[in-house]
Amino acid sequence: MRPIIAAVLAAPVLMSVLALGGCYDRNDKKPESAPPPEAAPVLAGVDLGKPVRALGTEPFWSVEITQDALIYTRVDQPTQRAPNRGATVQGTVATYASSTDLTQALNVVLIATECSDGMSDRTYPLTARVEIGDDTLSGCAASASALTVAPAP
């Protein structure tokens, strides 16, 4: 007897669900297109969406900033890679924060102020500060493509 009562009580609920399902029209709401990708930030004329190189002397070091990775090299240490999670830009400062494959914190700060490496006549559009592990290094930065061009005499 109980199964019959359950079936009698469930029938109106089932019919309501089926009736409502028939009211949906796929054309009522068209899928929305994805928003356009945000343009990469530009700092002191340097497009941060393209490869950037920060470098310094005494000791010689560099950080290659690519779309996917931050690659830290120093003459007296092993090369370390970290994922590029993107820059946080506040005014004239861009900060990259990550952790290397050797489990060291790696923070790269780029500041929109002209910089000289102290060893050449080249001026760079960005000042760089790199914190890796317990070390804090100071240097300069520019787009990687600008660094392949010889400095003007």
N, C-alpha and C positions, 0 to 999 in steps of 0.2 A: 504494500500500500504506500509506503513512504516514497519509493522511486516514482510512483505516478504523481504524487503531490509535488515532488521536486521538478518533474518535467513540466507540469502545469504552471508552476511558478516561474520557471526559467524561460518559457516560451515567449512571454511579452518582452522580456529583456533582450532576448536574441533577435526578435523582430525589430525592436527599436534600433539596435546596433546596425542591422542590415539596412534599415530605412535611412539612417543617417549616412551610412557609407555611400549610398546612391546619390546623395546630394552634393558630393564633392565634384567640382569641375576643375580639371587640371589647367584649364586656361584662365582660371580666375587670377592666379598669381604666377607671373612669369618669373623664372629664376633671375636673380640679380647678378649683374656682371661683377667680377672682382674689382676692387678699387685699384687705380693705377699705382704702380710701385713708387715709393717715395724716392725723390732724388737724393743721391748721396750728399752729405754735407760738404761744403767747401770752406776751408780755413786758410786765410791769407793767400787766396788764389790756388790752393792745392786741393784737388778733388780727392776726398778721402775714400771714394769708391774705387779708385785706381791704386796700384801699388805705390807705397810710400816707403822711404828708407830714412831711418834715424841712425845717426852715427856719432861717435865721439873718439877722442884721443886720450892717451894716458890714463888708463889702458885703452888700446884700440878695441872698439866694440861696434856692433851694428844690430839693428832690428829691422828686418824686412817685414812690412805689413802688407799682406796680400788679402785678397777677398776671403780666403779661408783660414789663414794662419798668421801667427806672429812668430818669426824665426829669429832667435837671439844667437849671435855669434860673438865670441871673444877669443883673442889669440891664446889665452892660457886656460881655457875651459872648453868642455864639450858643447857642441851646438845643441840648443834646446828649442823645441817646437811647442806652440800652444795654439788652441783653436781661437780664431778671431770671432768674437761674439758681437762685434760692431763697436763703434765709438759712441760714447755719451758726450754730446757737445753742449757746452754751456758758455754762451758768449764767445769769447776768443780762445777757449780751451777745449780740447778733445781728449778724452781719456779712454784707453783700452784697458780692460781688466780681464785677466785670464790666469790659467795655471798651466805650467809646462809639463811635458812628458816626464820630467824628472821631479815632479810634484813640488815645484817652487812657484810661489806667487809671482806673476809678471804683470806689472802695471806700466803702461807707456802713456805719458802725458805730453801732448803737443800743444804749444802755446804760439799764438799768432804774433810773434815778435821776431824781427830779423836777428840772425845769429851768424857768428863767424866761428869756424872750427879752430882758429888760432894757429893753424899750420899752413893755410893756403890763402889765396886772395879771394876765394869764393865766399859769397854771402848766401845764406839760406833763408827762406821765408818763415821757417818755423824753428823755435827753440824746443828741444826735447829733454825730457827727464824720464829715466827708466829706473824702476825699482824691481830688482829681481833678488829673491831671497833676502839676505841682509845688506846687499849692495844698492847704493843709489848712484846712478851715473848721469852726467850732464852732457849734452851735446846739441846737435842741430838736426834738422830734418827737411826733406823736400820730396817732391814726387820722384819716383825711381827713374822716370824718363828724363827729368831735368838733370839728374846726376850723370847721365850718360853723355851729356853735352859738355864740352870743355868750357871752363869759365871764361868770360870776356876779359881780354887784356886790359 
